[in-house]
Amino acid sequence: MSENTEHKLILRQLTTSDYKEVKQIMELVYTNIGGSWTQKEFASLLKRFPEGQLCIEDKGRVVAAALSLIVQYSEYGDKHTYDQIVGGGKFDTHDNDGDTLYGVDVFVHPEYRNLRLGRRLYDARKELCENLNLRGIILGGRIPGYKEHSDKMTPGKYIEQVRNKEIYDPILTFQLSNGFHVRKIIRGYMPQDKESKAYASLLEWINVYYEEKETLVGGTKRVVRIGVIQWQMRQMTSLEDFEQQVEFFVDTVSSYKADLVMFPEFFNAPLMALSDEKSPSAAIRKLAEYTDGIRERLIHLALSYNINIIAGSMPEYIDNKLHNVSYLCRRDGTYDKQYKLHVTPDESQYWGMRGGNKLSVFDTDFGKIGLLICYDVEFPELARMLSDQDMKILFVPYQTDTKNAYLRVRHCAQARAIENECYVAITGSVGNLPRVENMDIQYSQSAVFSPSDVAFPHDAIIAEATPNTEMTLIADLDLDLLKDLNTTGSVRNLRDRRKDLYNLSWLHQKEDDLTEI
């Protein structure tokens, strides 16, 4: 039974009745830098910000505590002192409307330092920061170990050595291991701190869930619901027949309250069979005549069904230049487009298609997304550039004729999800079009992929279609899991890149490239 165990730890808020035990711990811990707050100062802190004063008790006895304030950090900036932050012990610097949680003190009774209570208190502070929707936590960290090295190195060099685990500092090492990073070095932060030579490391923890402004309606979504259409290539008798089939799927997916639906690459290819053109190059140019009208129809569907639509891709023929373009039709009535950048040998040989020259991240009402058409996902540089612009979901419409062609797209898409800590949704077409050369057979198994870490499915597959069967996939994507992965994942591909060794850049456009993209 718990009554007979050695410890019974409870995390709670401090009260004024805890002062005696708090004072005892502070006198033990801060012997060389002033000891404890007075009872009046302690009471003032609790009155101004009771939620921010946390402690851990063991069978009714306070054994560790963390004290905090909320400040408007711009009023102080990076060149401040500890005394300025605490208002000389008055704590009148606390600002309920501030944007930053400032860590005033963390202390643990020496008898309890083997229980990692400091980590519990830091985790509780982070939770408080998130729940209060503050930008992050700032604190001035003492570097008591510096006294042993001050004659051999600067404070900056000392902090670097601690960060590289060449030197152990009892405070800074702990803070770095808890997700804080050094923002700068402050001189004269706490003049009485002789061990640190009055220096301090200004440390910061960033709240990745911070939102600039809370909205009651239409706020940023945490969970995004998407639908992908594994589209059956079938003979169509008319444009109206095609549009009716498209609307059926938009209607179906929107009935699940989805935020976005995606169609495959060249999903309007059945309309090629309506043409009498004999050569593939002429047929694809004839198909391009439908593109503007289909796009406008999809914008109307996005508005009327309240869902964002990715119009797979369609051919565009302007000024004797043939391109493959995907449209994002938003439910607010606007649209954007992304050209396929890398054309396959078949697209070039059969159709005379050329690649575009611009890559964009697109804003939606649920966050930033990227679009890469089929072959483009096989070039890892593109997804990395999108990720550098805060893309969270990558959509890949494709058209593949054989299983090995499909597997190239699939495996590369899965790699992009892991490399860029994002979700990737892919979808293609199934069936056949006997009268359409170069589009006659299809192979597809649509899917939605995640990064590969403990918070995600064990095989990093959110959803997966039955191969070569017309169907829809509905998947919920938790964007908060991506934030957690970026800061606390088992591996952190984005943060751990060696930018001191390599970089990625977009070259200038050529003069004869398209000017509108």
GULUM-972787 format. One record per residue (C-alpha): residue number from 1; residue in three letters; z negated, y negated, x. Coordinates in nm, 3 decimals, always signed. Layout:
BEGIN
torvex / nuro / up / north / east
NUM / Ala / Z / Y / X
...
END
This chain:
BEGIN
torvex / nuro / up / north / east
1 / Met / +0.000 / +0.000 / +0.000
2 / Ser / +0.067 / -0.356 / +0.114
3 / Glu / -0.305 / -0.444 / +0.098
4 / Asn / -0.365 / -0.218 / +0.399
5 / Thr / -0.085 / -0.347 / +0.623
6 / Glu / -0.155 / -0.563 / +0.925
7 / His / +0.039 / -0.864 / +0.792
8 / Lys / +0.144 / -1.008 / +0.458
9 / Leu / +0.379 / -1.301 / +0.525
10 / Ile / +0.474 / -1.556 / +0.259
11 / Leu / +0.712 / -1.851 / +0.300
12 / Arg / +0.610 / -2.152 / +0.091
13 / Gln / +0.573 / -2.531 / +0.083
14 / Leu / +0.281 / -2.692 / +0.258
15 / Thr / +0.004 / -2.860 / +0.060
16 / Thr / -0.256 / -3.115 / +0.166
17 / Ser / -0.519 / -2.840 / +0.171
18 / Asp / -0.330 / -2.678 / +0.462
19 / Tyr / -0.403 / -2.965 / +0.699
20 / Lys / -0.693 / -2.802 / +0.882
21 / Glu / -0.486 / -2.497 / +0.980
22 / Val / -0.179 / -2.708 / +1.060
23 / Lys / -0.390 / -2.930 / +1.285
24 / Gln / -0.531 / -2.629 / +1.467
25 / Ile / -0.184 / -2.493 / +1.549
26 / Met / -0.045 / -2.833 / +1.654
27 / Glu / -0.339 / -2.892 / +1.886
28 / Leu / -0.268 / -2.559 / +2.052
29 / Val / +0.108 / -2.606 / +2.077
30 / Tyr / +0.138 / -2.978 / +2.151
31 / Thr / -0.153 / -3.020 / +2.395
32 / Asn / +0.057 / -3.218 / +2.642
33 / Ile / +0.245 / -3.442 / +2.396
34 / Gly / -0.015 / -3.589 / +2.165
35 / Gly / -0.148 / -3.296 / +1.964
36 / Ser / -0.159 / -3.307 / +1.586
37 / Trp / -0.062 / -3.557 / +1.319
38 / Thr / -0.360 / -3.727 / +1.158
39 / Gln / -0.463 / -3.621 / +0.810
40 / Lys / -0.333 / -3.954 / +0.675
41 / Glu / +0.007 / -3.903 / +0.841
42 / Phe / +0.025 / -3.546 / +0.714
43 / Ala / -0.054 / -3.657 / +0.359
44 / Ser / +0.208 / -3.933 / +0.381
45 / Leu / +0.476 / -3.683 / +0.486
46 / Leu / +0.393 / -3.448 / +0.200
47 / Lys / +0.397 / -3.731 / -0.052
48 / Arg / +0.738 / -3.857 / +0.056
49 / Phe / +0.919 / -3.523 / +0.088
50 / Pro / +0.711 / -3.223 / -0.025
51 / Glu / +1.015 / -2.991 / -0.051
52 / Gly / +1.090 / -3.032 / +0.318
53 / Gln / +0.751 / -2.922 / +0.452
54 / Leu / +0.753 / -2.546 / +0.487
55 / Cys / +0.509 / -2.292 / +0.621
56 / Ile / +0.451 / -1.922 / +0.662
57 / Glu / +0.111 / -1.788 / +0.572
58 / Asp / -0.033 / -1.451 / +0.666
59 / Lys / -0.288 / -1.325 / +0.415
60 / Gly / -0.364 / -1.680 / +0.308
61 / Arg / -0.373 / -1.835 / +0.659
62 / Val / -0.101 / -2.078 / +0.775
63 / Val / +0.044 / -1.944 / +1.100
64 / Ala / +0.371 / -2.140 / +1.135
65 / Ala / +0.530 / -2.451 / +0.986
66 / Ala / +0.842 / -2.667 / +0.987
67 / Leu / +0.838 / -3.038 / +0.901
68 / Ser / +1.148 / -3.233 / +0.800
69 / Leu / +1.282 / -3.562 / +0.665
70 / Ile / +1.603 / -3.673 / +0.500
71 / Val / +1.769 / -3.967 / +0.673
72 / Gln / +2.091 / -4.163 / +0.644
73 / Tyr / +2.203 / -4.068 / +0.990
74 / Ser / +2.445 / -4.356 / +1.036
75 / Glu / +2.147 / -4.590 / +1.036
76 / Tyr / +2.019 / -4.432 / +1.357
77 / Gly / +2.318 / -4.285 / +1.536
78 / Asp / +2.290 / -4.065 / +1.842
79 / Lys / +2.083 / -4.313 / +2.046
80 / His / +1.747 / -4.296 / +1.875
81 / Thr / +1.394 / -4.194 / +1.965
82 / Tyr / +1.154 / -3.954 / +1.799
83 / Asp / +0.924 / -4.242 / +1.709
84 / Gln / +1.207 / -4.425 / +1.531
85 / Ile / +1.284 / -4.119 / +1.319
86 / Val / +0.924 / -4.064 / +1.207
87 / Gly / +0.859 / -4.435 / +1.159
88 / Gly / +0.567 / -4.433 / +1.395
89 / Gly / +0.394 / -4.172 / +1.182
90 / Lys / +0.444 / -4.356 / +0.852
91 / Phe / +0.749 / -4.145 / +0.760
92 / Asp / +0.886 / -4.438 / +0.562
93 / Thr / +1.220 / -4.349 / +0.720
94 / His / +1.262 / -4.072 / +0.463
95 / Asp / +1.556 / -4.146 / +0.233
96 / Asn / +1.612 / -3.928 / -0.072
97 / Asp / +1.971 / -4.054 / -0.083
98 / Gly / +2.035 / -3.979 / +0.284
99 / Asp / +2.293 / -3.733 / +0.414
100 / Thr / +2.113 / -3.543 / +0.691
101 / Leu / +1.806 / -3.321 / +0.716
102 / Tyr / +1.617 / -3.421 / +1.031
103 / Gly / +1.392 / -3.161 / +1.191
104 / Val / +1.065 / -3.329 / +1.284
105 / Asp / +0.861 / -3.032 / +1.407
106 / Val / +0.855 / -2.654 / +1.415
107 / Phe / +0.546 / -2.481 / +1.547
108 / Val / +0.414 / -2.125 / +1.550
109 / His / +0.060 / -2.012 / +1.628
110 / Pro / +0.064 / -1.856 / +1.977
111 / Glu / -0.075 / -1.532 / +1.838
112 / Tyr / +0.233 / -1.490 / +1.617
113 / Arg / +0.516 / -1.566 / +1.858
114 / Asn / +0.633 / -1.205 / +1.870
115 / Leu / +0.721 / -1.199 / +1.496
116 / Arg / +1.022 / -1.436 / +1.510
117 / Leu / +0.866 / -1.668 / +1.256
118 / Gly / +1.056 / -1.962 / +1.402
119 / Arg / +1.382 / -1.796 / +1.297
120 / Arg / +1.253 / -1.758 / +0.941
121 / Leu / +1.167 / -2.125 / +0.928
122 / Tyr / +1.504 / -2.229 / +1.068
123 / Asp / +1.679 / -2.011 / +0.808
124 / Ala / +1.468 / -2.170 / +0.536
125 / Arg / +1.566 / -2.516 / +0.662
126 / Lys / +1.933 / -2.420 / +0.647
127 / Glu / +1.890 / -2.297 / +0.291
128 / Leu / +1.716 / -2.623 / +0.199
129 / Cys / +1.998 / -2.823 / +0.358
130 / Glu / +2.259 / -2.630 / +0.159
131 / Asn / +2.070 / -2.657 / -0.170
132 / Leu / +2.028 / -3.033 / -0.124
133 / Asn / +2.397 / -3.067 / -0.035
134 / Leu / +2.330 / -3.245 / +0.295
135 / Arg / +2.584 / -3.271 / +0.577
136 / Gly / +2.370 / -3.077 / +0.820
137 / Ile / +2.053 / -3.063 / +1.027
138 / Ile / +1.985 / -3.286 / +1.327
139 / Leu / +1.692 / -3.251 / +1.561
140 / Gly / +1.585 / -3.363 / +1.904
141 / Gly / +1.510 / -3.055 / +2.107
142 / Arg / +1.263 / -3.063 / +2.391
143 / Ile / +1.372 / -2.894 / +2.716
144 / Pro / +1.034 / -2.807 / +2.874
145 / Gly / +1.193 / -2.574 / +3.128
146 / Tyr / +1.371 / -2.869 / +3.288
147 / Lys / +1.062 / -2.963 / +3.490
148 / Glu / +1.126 / -2.663 / +3.716
149 / His / +1.486 / -2.771 / +3.784
150 / Ser / +1.484 / -3.151 / +3.768
151 / Asp / +1.498 / -3.186 / +4.146
152 / Lys / +1.808 / -2.966 / +4.166
153 / Met / +2.024 / -3.062 / +3.867
154 / Thr / +2.088 / -3.321 / +3.600
155 / Pro / +1.978 / -3.264 / +3.238
156 / Gly / +2.341 / -3.204 / +3.146
157 / Lys / +2.380 / -2.934 / +3.409
158 / Tyr / +2.052 / -2.777 / +3.300
159 / Ile / +2.164 / -2.760 / +2.936
160 / Glu / +2.495 / -2.610 / +3.044
161 / Gln / +2.312 / -2.343 / +3.244
162 / Val / +2.091 / -2.264 / +2.943
163 / Arg / +2.397 / -2.242 / +2.717
164 / Asn / +2.558 / -2.000 / +2.964
165 / Lys / +2.233 / -1.795 / +2.973
166 / Glu / +2.187 / -1.855 / +3.344
167 / Ile / +1.854 / -2.025 / +3.269
168 / Tyr / +1.605 / -1.953 / +2.991
169 / Asp / +1.443 / -2.248 / +2.814
170 / Pro / +1.172 / -2.154 / +2.560
171 / Ile / +1.294 / -2.411 / +2.305
172 / Leu / +1.663 / -2.479 / +2.372
173 / Thr / +1.753 / -2.110 / +2.411
174 / Phe / +1.596 / -2.039 / +2.073
175 / Gln / +1.774 / -2.330 / +1.904
176 / Leu / +2.115 / -2.235 / +2.042
177 / Ser / +2.066 / -1.877 / +1.924
178 / Asn / +2.005 / -2.010 / +1.574
179 / Gly / +2.348 / -2.166 / +1.534
180 / Phe / +2.277 / -2.519 / +1.664
181 / His / +2.507 / -2.687 / +1.912
182 / Val / +2.427 / -2.965 / +2.154
183 / Arg / +2.568 / -3.294 / +2.031
184 / Lys / +2.455 / -3.501 / +2.331
185 / Ile / +2.162 / -3.571 / +2.563
186 / Ile / +1.908 / -3.840 / +2.473
187 / Arg / +1.712 / -4.021 / +2.741
188 / Gly / +1.367 / -4.154 / +2.653
189 / Tyr / +1.354 / -3.956 / +2.327
190 / Met / +0.984 / -3.876 / +2.364
191 / Pro / +0.839 / -4.065 / +2.665
192 / Gln / +0.515 / -3.863 / +2.667
193 / Asp / +0.706 / -3.537 / +2.712
194 / Lys / +0.660 / -3.497 / +3.087
195 / Glu / +0.786 / -3.136 / +3.091
196 / Ser / +1.125 / -3.250 / +2.960
197 / Lys / +1.119 / -3.562 / +3.177
198 / Ala / +1.150 / -3.756 / +2.848
199 / Tyr / +1.495 / -3.605 / +2.790
200 / Ala / +1.597 / -3.420 / +2.476
201 / Ser / +1.901 / -3.230 / +2.362
202 / Leu / +2.031 / -3.375 / +2.037
203 / Leu / +2.116 / -3.064 / +1.836
204 / Glu / +2.320 / -3.025 / +1.519
205 / Trp / +2.378 / -2.754 / +1.260
206 / Ile / +2.666 / -2.824 / +1.022
207 / Asn / +2.642 / -2.729 / +0.655
208 / Val / +2.983 / -2.577 / +0.586
209 / Tyr / +2.913 / -2.589 / +0.210
210 / Tyr / +2.863 / -2.965 / +0.201
211 / Glu / +3.062 / -3.140 / -0.071
212 / Glu / +3.127 / -3.513 / -0.055
213 / Lys / +3.071 / -3.568 / -0.423
214 / Glu / +2.943 / -3.335 / -0.687
215 / Thr / +3.156 / -3.322 / -0.999
216 / Leu / +3.056 / -3.172 / -1.332
217 / Val / +3.414 / -3.082 / -1.432
218 / Gly / +3.709 / -2.995 / -1.209
219 / Gly / +3.507 / -2.951 / -0.891
220 / Thr / +3.607 / -2.738 / -0.593
221 / Lys / +3.611 / -2.370 / -0.677
222 / Arg / +3.405 / -2.121 / -0.481
223 / Val / +3.587 / -1.817 / -0.619
224 / Val / +3.964 / -1.834 / -0.668
225 / Arg / +4.144 / -1.590 / -0.897
226 / Ile / +4.502 / -1.510 / -0.806
227 / Gly / +4.771 / -1.288 / -0.956
228 / Val / +5.069 / -1.139 / -0.773
229 / Ile / +5.372 / -0.992 / -0.948
230 / Gln / +5.535 / -0.679 / -0.815
231 / Trp / +5.867 / -0.763 / -0.977
232 / Gln / +6.119 / -0.513 / -1.110
233 / Met / +6.476 / -0.593 / -1.009
234 / Arg / +6.675 / -0.515 / -1.324
235 / Gln / +7.007 / -0.615 / -1.471
236 / Met / +6.986 / -0.940 / -1.668
237 / Thr / +7.231 / -1.033 / -1.942
238 / Ser / +7.169 / -1.408 / -1.911
239 / Leu / +6.956 / -1.685 / -1.760
240 / Glu / +6.749 / -1.686 / -2.080
241 / Asp / +6.676 / -1.316 / -2.031
242 / Phe / +6.551 / -1.386 / -1.678
243 / Glu / +6.334 / -1.682 / -1.788
244 / Gln / +6.183 / -1.476 / -2.068
245 / Gln / +6.075 / -1.211 / -1.817
246 / Val / +5.925 / -1.478 / -1.588
247 / Glu / +5.731 / -1.636 / -1.876
248 / Phe / +5.597 / -1.296 / -1.979
249 / Phe / +5.426 / -1.254 / -1.642
250 / Val / +5.303 / -1.614 / -1.627
251 / Asp / +5.153 / -1.570 / -1.973
252 / Thr / +4.996 / -1.236 / -1.881
253 / Val / +4.834 / -1.354 / -1.557
254 / Ser / +4.717 / -1.685 / -1.706
255 / Ser / +4.538 / -1.493 / -1.983
256 / Tyr / +4.302 / -1.368 / -1.709
257 / Lys / +4.212 / -1.733 / -1.628
258 / Ala / +4.385 / -1.705 / -1.292
259 / Asp / +4.434 / -2.010 / -1.073
260 / Leu / +4.768 / -1.904 / -0.926
261 / Val / +5.046 / -1.651 / -0.978
262 / Met / +5.305 / -1.556 / -0.715
263 / Phe / +5.653 / -1.408 / -0.755
264 / Pro / +5.848 / -1.232 / -0.474
265 / Glu / +6.121 / -1.356 / -0.243
266 / Phe / +6.460 / -1.387 / -0.416
267 / Phe / +6.306 / -1.287 / -0.748
268 / Asn / +6.606 / -1.450 / -0.924
269 / Ala / +6.851 / -1.219 / -0.745
270 / Pro / +6.938 / -1.031 / -1.071
271 / Leu / +7.133 / -1.341 / -1.174
272 / Met / +7.380 / -1.267 / -0.894
273 / Ala / +7.516 / -0.985 / -1.107
274 / Leu / +7.630 / -1.242 / -1.365
275 / Ser / +7.879 / -1.381 / -1.113
276 / Asp / +8.229 / -1.253 / -1.048
277 / Glu / +8.204 / -1.349 / -0.682
278 / Lys / +8.303 / -1.058 / -0.459
279 / Ser / +8.167 / -1.166 / -0.121
280 / Pro / +7.789 / -1.181 / -0.055
281 / Ser / +7.815 / -1.534 / +0.090
282 / Ala / +7.988 / -1.667 / -0.220
283 / Ala / +7.747 / -1.484 / -0.454
284 / Ile / +7.437 / -1.629 / -0.290
285 / Arg / +7.582 / -1.982 / -0.311
286 / Lys / +7.657 / -1.924 / -0.678
287 / Leu / +7.297 / -1.810 / -0.725
288 / Ala / +7.178 / -2.136 / -0.568
289 / Glu / +7.324 / -2.323 / -0.866
290 / Tyr / +7.038 / -2.186 / -1.079
291 / Thr / +6.760 / -2.298 / -0.843
292 / Asp / +6.692 / -2.651 / -0.967
293 / Gly / +6.685 / -2.543 / -1.330
294 / Ile / +6.451 / -2.249 / -1.264
295 / Arg / +6.220 / -2.474 / -1.063
296 / Glu / +6.198 / -2.723 / -1.352
297 / Arg / +6.132 / -2.438 / -1.594
298 / Leu / +5.850 / -2.310 / -1.373
299 / Ile / +5.693 / -2.658 / -1.350
300 / His / +5.691 / -2.662 / -1.730
301 / Leu / +5.530 / -2.316 / -1.740
302 / Ala / +5.267 / -2.423 / -1.486
303 / Leu / +5.173 / -2.714 / -1.711
304 / Ser / +5.179 / -2.527 / -2.040
305 / Tyr / +4.991 / -2.220 / -1.914
306 / Asn / +4.752 / -2.417 / -1.687
307 / Ile / +4.826 / -2.209 / -1.378
308 / Asn / +4.974 / -2.281 / -1.035
309 / Ile / +5.293 / -2.088 / -0.968
310 / Ile / +5.452 / -1.985 / -0.640
311 / Ala / +5.817 / -1.936 / -0.721
312 / Gly / +5.870 / -1.658 / -0.467
313 / Ser / +6.182 / -1.793 / -0.308
314 / Met / +6.533 / -1.893 / -0.414
315 / Pro / +6.847 / -2.002 / -0.230
316 / Glu / +6.919 / -2.374 / -0.194
317 / Tyr / +7.266 / -2.501 / -0.107
318 / Ile / +7.287 / -2.870 / -0.018
319 / Asp / +7.547 / -3.047 / +0.198
320 / Asn / +7.708 / -2.717 / +0.295
321 / Lys / +7.376 / -2.585 / +0.426
322 / Leu / +7.220 / -2.272 / +0.279
323 / His / +6.845 / -2.227 / +0.295
324 / Asn / +6.577 / -1.999 / +0.152
325 / Val / +6.304 / -2.203 / -0.019
326 / Ser / +5.975 / -2.128 / -0.190
327 / Tyr / +5.830 / -2.368 / -0.447
328 / Leu / +5.465 / -2.435 / -0.526
329 / Cys / +5.462 / -2.558 / -0.887
330 / Arg / +5.119 / -2.702 / -0.960
331 / Arg / +4.955 / -2.712 / -1.299
332 / Asp / +4.925 / -3.089 / -1.274
333 / Gly / +5.305 / -3.121 / -1.291
334 / Thr / +5.375 / -3.179 / -0.920
335 / Tyr / +5.553 / -2.947 / -0.681
336 / Asp / +5.611 / -2.886 / -0.310
337 / Lys / +5.844 / -2.660 / -0.117
338 / Gln / +5.839 / -2.455 / +0.199
339 / Tyr / +6.161 / -2.342 / +0.368
340 / Lys / +6.190 / -2.007 / +0.538
341 / Leu / +6.191 / -2.092 / +0.907
342 / His / +6.315 / -1.765 / +1.055
343 / Val / +6.615 / -1.604 / +0.889
344 / Thr / +6.679 / -1.235 / +0.942
345 / Pro / +6.998 / -1.109 / +1.108
346 / Asp / +7.122 / -0.989 / +0.766
347 / Glu / +7.061 / -1.329 / +0.603
348 / Ser / +7.257 / -1.494 / +0.879
349 / Gln / +7.538 / -1.236 / +0.896
350 / Tyr / +7.595 / -1.176 / +0.523
351 / Trp / +7.514 / -1.518 / +0.383
352 / Gly / +7.530 / -1.775 / +0.662
353 / Met / +7.172 / -1.879 / +0.586
354 / Arg / +6.983 / -2.103 / +0.826
355 / Gly / +6.614 / -2.173 / +0.885
356 / Gly / +6.419 / -2.485 / +0.795
357 / Asn / +6.229 / -2.695 / +1.044
358 / Lys / +5.896 / -2.796 / +0.891
359 / Leu / +5.570 / -2.613 / +0.825
360 / Ser / +5.316 / -2.752 / +0.577
361 / Val / +4.973 / -2.681 / +0.437
362 / Phe / +4.962 / -2.751 / +0.064
363 / Asp / +4.675 / -2.897 / -0.134
364 / Thr / +4.586 / -2.728 / -0.460
365 / Asp / +4.300 / -2.775 / -0.705
366 / Phe / +4.120 / -2.484 / -0.538
367 / Gly / +4.181 / -2.568 / -0.172
368 / Lys / +4.444 / -2.561 / +0.100
369 / Ile / +4.703 / -2.285 / +0.105
370 / Gly / +4.998 / -2.182 / +0.319
371 / Leu / +5.336 / -2.029 / +0.233
372 / Leu / +5.533 / -1.806 / +0.470
373 / Ile / +5.842 / -1.632 / +0.337
374 / Cys / +5.878 / -1.268 / +0.444
375 / Tyr / +6.001 / -1.263 / +0.807
376 / Asp / +5.801 / -1.578 / +0.888
377 / Val / +5.470 / -1.388 / +0.864
378 / Glu / +5.584 / -1.179 / +1.161
379 / Phe / +5.550 / -1.486 / +1.384
380 / Pro / +5.175 / -1.534 / +1.444
381 / Glu / +5.211 / -1.892 / +1.567
382 / Leu / +5.296 / -2.016 / +1.216
383 / Ala / +4.985 / -1.882 / +1.045
384 / Arg / +4.769 / -2.011 / +1.331
385 / Met / +4.911 / -2.361 / +1.287
386 / Leu / +4.838 / -2.344 / +0.916
387 / Ser / +4.487 / -2.223 / +0.987
388 / Asp / +4.432 / -2.517 / +1.221
389 / Gln / +4.498 / -2.736 / +0.916
390 / Asp / +4.220 / -2.560 / +0.718
391 / Met / +4.436 / -2.315 / +0.523
392 / Lys / +4.217 / -2.061 / +0.339
393 / Ile / +4.474 / -1.848 / +0.155
394 / Leu / +4.817 / -1.751 / +0.287
395 / Phe / +5.083 / -1.644 / +0.036
396 / Val / +5.375 / -1.430 / +0.151
397 / Pro / +5.659 / -1.352 / -0.091
398 / Tyr / +5.889 / -1.093 / +0.061
399 / Gln / +6.195 / -0.877 / -0.010
400 / Thr / +6.226 / -0.551 / +0.183
401 / Asp / +6.470 / -0.266 / +0.131
402 / Thr / +6.302 / +0.017 / +0.325
403 / Lys / +5.948 / +0.129 / +0.388
404 / Asn / +5.959 / +0.051 / +0.759
405 / Ala / +6.077 / -0.302 / +0.679
406 / Tyr / +5.793 / -0.335 / +0.430
407 / Leu / +5.537 / -0.208 / +0.683
408 / Arg / +5.641 / -0.477 / +0.931
409 / Val / +5.550 / -0.741 / +0.674
410 / Arg / +5.233 / -0.565 / +0.564
411 / His / +5.086 / -0.500 / +0.908
412 / Cys / +5.165 / -0.851 / +1.028
413 / Ala / +5.006 / -0.998 / +0.713
414 / Gln / +4.691 / -0.797 / +0.774
415 / Ala / +4.681 / -0.920 / +1.133
416 / Arg / +4.719 / -1.280 / +1.015
417 / Ala / +4.414 / -1.238 / +0.785
418 / Ile / +4.198 / -1.117 / +1.073
419 / Glu / +4.327 / -1.364 / +1.332
420 / Asn / +4.291 / -1.668 / +1.109
421 / Glu / +3.985 / -1.574 / +0.901
422 / Cys / +4.174 / -1.621 / +0.576
423 / Tyr / +4.296 / -1.425 / +0.276
424 / Val / +4.660 / -1.317 / +0.267
425 / Ala / +4.847 / -1.218 / -0.050
426 / Ile / +5.188 / -1.048 / -0.027
427 / Thr / +5.427 / -0.942 / -0.300
428 / Gly / +5.779 / -0.804 / -0.322
429 / Ser / +6.028 / -0.648 / -0.560
430 / Val / +6.099 / -0.290 / -0.665
431 / Gly / +6.399 / -0.120 / -0.826
432 / Asn / +6.766 / -0.173 / -0.752
433 / Leu / +7.064 / -0.395 / -0.828
434 / Pro / +7.377 / -0.180 / -0.812
435 / Arg / +7.625 / -0.469 / -0.838
436 / Val / +7.455 / -0.697 / -0.581
437 / Glu / +7.554 / -0.634 / -0.220
438 / Asn / +7.276 / -0.680 / +0.038
439 / Met / +7.014 / -0.678 / -0.240
440 / Asp / +7.086 / -0.334 / -0.382
441 / Ile / +6.759 / -0.146 / -0.303
442 / Gln / +6.397 / -0.257 / -0.284
443 / Tyr / +6.067 / -0.120 / -0.149
444 / Ser / +5.732 / -0.284 / -0.218
445 / Gln / +5.359 / -0.231 / -0.232
446 / Ser / +5.203 / -0.568 / -0.304
447 / Ala / +4.853 / -0.633 / -0.175
448 / Val / +4.581 / -0.888 / -0.105
449 / Phe / +4.411 / -0.871 / +0.236
450 / Ser / +4.085 / -1.011 / +0.371
451 / Pro / +3.936 / -1.057 / +0.716
452 / Ser / +3.767 / -0.747 / +0.857
453 / Asp / +3.389 / -0.794 / +0.864
454 / Val / +3.083 / -0.665 / +0.682
455 / Ala / +3.106 / -0.912 / +0.392
456 / Phe / +3.455 / -0.791 / +0.299
457 / Pro / +3.593 / -0.455 / +0.181
458 / His / +3.557 / -0.184 / +0.446
459 / Asp / +3.935 / -0.153 / +0.483
460 / Ala / +3.996 / -0.530 / +0.452
461 / Ile / +4.206 / -0.473 / +0.138
462 / Ile / +4.101 / -0.670 / -0.170
463 / Ala / +4.365 / -0.520 / -0.401
464 / Glu / +4.671 / -0.301 / -0.366
465 / Ala / +4.959 / -0.212 / -0.600
466 / Thr / +5.111 / +0.126 / -0.668
467 / Pro / +5.422 / +0.151 / -0.449
468 / Asn / +5.758 / +0.088 / -0.617
469 / Thr / +5.613 / +0.027 / -0.963
470 / Glu / +5.639 / -0.296 / -1.159
471 / Met / +5.285 / -0.428 / -1.205
472 / Thr / +5.048 / -0.716 / -1.150
473 / Leu / +4.745 / -0.748 / -0.923
474 / Ile / +4.454 / -0.973 / -1.017
475 / Ala / +4.208 / -1.054 / -0.737
476 / Asp / +3.906 / -1.279 / -0.694
477 / Leu / +3.877 / -1.447 / -0.352
478 / Asp / +3.536 / -1.583 / -0.246
479 / Leu / +3.600 / -1.885 / -0.023
480 / Asp / +3.234 / -1.911 / +0.077
481 / Leu / +3.264 / -1.579 / +0.258
482 / Leu / +3.524 / -1.738 / +0.485
483 / Lys / +3.282 / -2.019 / +0.570
484 / Asp / +3.012 / -1.767 / +0.655
485 / Leu / +3.255 / -1.567 / +0.868
486 / Asn / +3.354 / -1.875 / +1.068
487 / Thr / +2.992 / -1.953 / +1.156
488 / Thr / +2.807 / -1.619 / +1.156
489 / Gly / +3.073 / -1.346 / +1.165
490 / Ser / +3.054 / -1.045 / +1.395
491 / Val / +3.350 / -1.202 / +1.575
492 / Arg / +3.480 / -1.558 / +1.526
493 / Asn / +3.845 / -1.565 / +1.614
494 / Leu / +3.897 / -1.932 / +1.533
495 / Arg / +3.592 / -2.067 / +1.714
496 / Asp / +3.620 / -1.840 / +2.016
497 / Arg / +3.974 / -1.936 / +2.118
498 / Arg / +3.996 / -2.047 / +2.481
499 / Lys / +4.141 / -2.389 / +2.418
500 / Asp / +4.066 / -2.473 / +2.780
501 / Leu / +4.334 / -2.219 / +2.874
502 / Tyr / +4.605 / -2.247 / +2.609
503 / Asn / +4.722 / -2.439 / +2.306
504 / Leu / +4.988 / -2.434 / +2.036
505 / Ser / +5.209 / -2.729 / +1.946
506 / Trp / +5.500 / -2.810 / +1.717
507 / Leu / +5.810 / -2.944 / +1.893
508 / His / +6.011 / -3.246 / +1.778
509 / Gln / +6.280 / -3.193 / +1.516
510 / Lys / +6.640 / -3.178 / +1.627
511 / Glu / +6.863 / -3.456 / +1.507
512 / Asp / +7.091 / -3.219 / +1.315
513 / Asp / +6.804 / -3.053 / +1.130
514 / Leu / +6.725 / -3.124 / +0.767
515 / Thr / +6.568 / -3.466 / +0.733
516 / Glu / +6.403 / -3.400 / +0.400
517 / Ile / +6.167 / -3.127 / +0.518
END
